[in-house]
Amino acid sequence: MFLLYIVLGLVVLGLITLGNSLKVIKQYERGVVFRLGRVTNDHKNPGMTAIVPFVDKLEKVNLQIITMPNVSVVHA
């Protein structure tokens, strides 16, 4: 019975780790990977991607163009 709890705990820990390693990047985003706080050469394209959990951090960069309305400035 004790062995069953250990195996069950390892399965749960594995599922949590797998959940932390899979990321989804949307079509209008790109991913920048930080490994231990430093930028790597490995950029991520849209789709499902995997990173090394607890070592890598994925930051998503939005590539959508934001347009601002023309605002007239009054100079005094």
N, C-alpha and C positions, 0 to 999 in steps of 0.2 A: 504494500500500500504506500509506503514511504517513497519507493522508486517511482510510482505513478505520479505522485505530487512533484517530484523533481523533473520528470519528463514533461509534465503539463506546464510547469513553470518555465522550462526552457523553450517550449513551443510558443508560449505567450510572449516571452522576451524576444524570440525570433520574429514574430509577427509585428511587434512594436518597432523593431529595428528595420524591418522591411518597409513598414509604413513611413518611417522617417527618411528612408533613402529614395523613395520614388516621388518625383515632382512632376507637375504638369505645367508646361509653358504654353500660353495661348499664342495664336497666330500673329498678333501684333506686338509680341514681347520677345526679348532675347534674354538669355540667362548669363550672368557673370558668376564664375565659381571662385570663392575665396577658400583657400586651404590654409588653415591655421592663421587666418587673418591676412594672408597675402594673396594677391590676384594671381590666378594661374592662366596659362595660355589656352585653357580648355573652355571655350564659350559654348553655350548650349542653344540649339535651334529649337523652334516650336515642336511640340509633341511631348510625349512622356519621356522623361530622362531619369537616370539614376545617379546619385552621388554617394560618397562614402559617409555614412552617418556618424555624427559626433566629431568629424574631422573637417568636412567641407560644409560651406554655407553657400546657398544659391540665392543671389539677389536678382530679381526680375527687373528689367529695364523696359519701360513703355516706349514704343517707337511711334506712337500716334502723334500727328501734328496738331497742335492746339492753336487755333486762330483767335486773335483778339480783335474786337471791333476798333475802328479808328476813333480815337478820342482827341478832340482838339484841345490844345493847351493854351490857356490865356496867360500871356506874360504881362507882368505889371510894370 
